[in-house]
Amino acid sequence: MKVAIIRFPGTNCEFDTQYAFERIGAKTNIVWHKKNELPSDVDLVVLPGGFSYGDYLRSGAIARFSPIMQAVSEYAKKGGYVLGICNGFQILLESHLLPGAMKRNENLHFISKFQYIKVVSNDNKFLSQLNPGEVLNIPIAHAEGNYFIAPDKLKAMYDNEQVLLQYCDANGEYDNPNGSVDAIAGICNETKNVFGLMPHPERACEQILGSEDGIKMIKGFMY
């Protein structure tokens, strides 16, 4: 599997992401945001976490205009797989490749901690190696992770199994660290080839880091 990892000014998780994917045998290529095209024969494009353009204006709002995003959008529209992690998720929302929007965390503070999340749907490539209801322990680190979408659109997302992950406690019960609608932590688009989540699976790829649950997530792209 070939993975292109996009780097913007302010990205800080590109090497963590590269390490995680190379652990499962993928070949990776870090792509600078000013490039106009993606490498050939790419199987997955990842927009990693960080603070693109210093999070000025809104998180991801400036990065969406980077030259590489035109190529990412075209790739996604042709059915290519795209994964946005944290700031990458925010960029996908700003680029309208995923529905909804991000607001400041409900408590207006930056949150950085391990957080339990629950699999809502595995009817997609990303979470295909996991089971609905399975609880994972994955770090979060964000100030604008409060996901919002209008009620009618939210219902349509549930009907189409686009809500993929929810925040929870160790027992899988409701927990909501940032105020997101329905404690949503991750979603996908209608055609289930573009994925976004606020938790950082690349930071949970070895037990020495506190959890290996992140590897379970990204392995889905190998199958």
N, C-alpha and C positions, 0 to 999 in steps of 0.2 A: 504494500500500500504506500502511495506517495502522498505526503501531506505538505501543503503550503501554509506557512504561518506568517501572517501579515504583521509587520512592525510599523507603528506610527510613532511620531515624536511623543514621548511620554509612556510608551508601552514598557512594562517592566516584568512581564511574565512569559516572554517569548522563549527564553532558554529553559524555564521550568516546563513549559508545554512541549518543547522539543525533546527534552529528556524523557518525559512521560510517554510520548508516542514512540520514541526509539526503544523504550523498554519493552514494548509489545511487538517490536520488529518492523516498525514503519520507517520509511526513508523520508527525511524532512528537508525542507528548504525554507529558510527565512527570507521573506520578500519585503523589500522597502516600499513604503506607501506611495512613492512617486513613480513606481513602475506603472506602465500602461497595460500590462498583460500578465497573466499567471503562467507559471511553468507548464509545459506540455504534459499531458497524461496525468494530471493531478486527480487523485481520488477523493480528496477532502481539503477544504480550505478552513483554516482556523483563525478567528480573530481573538487574540488572547487578552488577558486582563492588563490593567495598568491605568494610566491617566492621560489618554490621548489628548494632545494639545493642552495639557494641564487642567483638563475638565472645565476650561473657560466656556462661557455662554451656558451650555448644558453638557453633561457627559455624553460624548459621542457626536454632538451636534456639528462640530467642525470636521471631525474625521470622516464623516459621510461624504464630504466633498473632495477627499483625496483621490488622485487619479486612479489608484488601484481599485477603488470601490465600484467604478463602472464595470471593470472586468469581473469583479466578484458578483455583481448584480446579474450580469449576462450569464455567468457560469451557473448561478442559482436558478435563473429562469429556464435554463436548458436541462434542469434536473440534477445539477451537481450538488454534492453534499457540502453544507457550510455549518460550522459550529462557532458560536460566539460565547465566550466565557467572560462574565462580569462586564468589564468595559466593552468587550466584544459584543455582548448581548445588547448593551446600550446603543452601540453603533448600528447594529442590525435593526433596532427599533427606529432610530432616527432615519435610517435608510429605507424604511417601510418594507423591509424584507420580512419582518415579523410584526404582528398586530399589537397595539397597545402602546404604552408610554411609561417612562420612569419618573418618579418624583423623589424628593428628599425622603430619607428615612423618617418614619413617624416621630422619632425622638430627636430628630435633627442632628444626631451625632453619627460619626463614623463608627461602624461596627466591625470588629475583627475578632473572630473566635471560631472554634469548631461548632458546627450546627448539624443537627439531625435533619434529614430530608427523607421524604417517602415517595416511592415510585407510584404514580397515579396510572400511567399507561405505558406498556412496553410494546405497543403496536407501532413500532418505528425502529429504524436501524440503530439509532443511538443507544437505546435502552433495551435492545432485544435480548441481551444476556442476563437481564434482571427480571424479577417477578413483581407484578402489581402488589402493592402493600409492603414491599421490602424496604427496610429502613437502612439508610446509609449515613455515615458520619463524615462530613465534608466541610472544610473551612469556608467561611465567608469573610469578605473584606470589602466593604463598600459604604458610601455615604448616600448614594442615590440608587437604592435597590427596591424602592416601594412601587411595585408594579401595579399599574392601573389600566383597566379597560371597561368600557360601558357594559351594563348588564346584559343587553341583548347580544352583543358580540361575545361576551363571556359564555353565554349559554350555547351559542353556535360552536365555540371552541370545545366545550365539553362534549357536545354531540358528535364532533369530528375527532375526538380524542387528541386534541392539540395541547391540553394541559397535561404536562408530563411529570412534574415534580412539585411537591408541596413541603413547606417547612413543618416540622413536627418535633415531638420530644422523643426520648429513647424508646418509648413504648408505641410510637406511631400516632400518638394523640396530638391534637391541635396545638401548635406553637407558632408564633408569628413575630420574628425579631424586628421586622422593618415596616410593618403595616400593609404589606401587599394584599391586594384583593384575593380573598380565599387562601391566603398564605402561599400564593404561587411562587415557586422558586425556579421553574423552567417550563418552556413552551416550545412548540414548533409551528411551522406554517401549515397551510391547508394540504399541500402536497407532501408534507413530511420529509422534506429534504433540507430544510433550514432549521437549526436548533439554537436556542439561547437559554442560558442558565446563569444565575448570579453566583452560586457556589463554585469553588475552584477544584475540580477533580484532579488537576495536575499537581496540586499540593497534597494529595492523599494517594500517592502511588507507591509508598513503601511504609512498612510498619514503623520504621525508625522515625517517620514523620508524624506518627500518631494514628494512621489509618491507611489501608490499601484499597478502600472502597472506590476511589477514583478510577483505578485501573479497570474495575468491573464495568464502569460506565463506558470508557473510551474503547474497550475491547469490542464493543458492538460494531464499530466501523470496520472491523477486520472480517466480518462474516457477511 
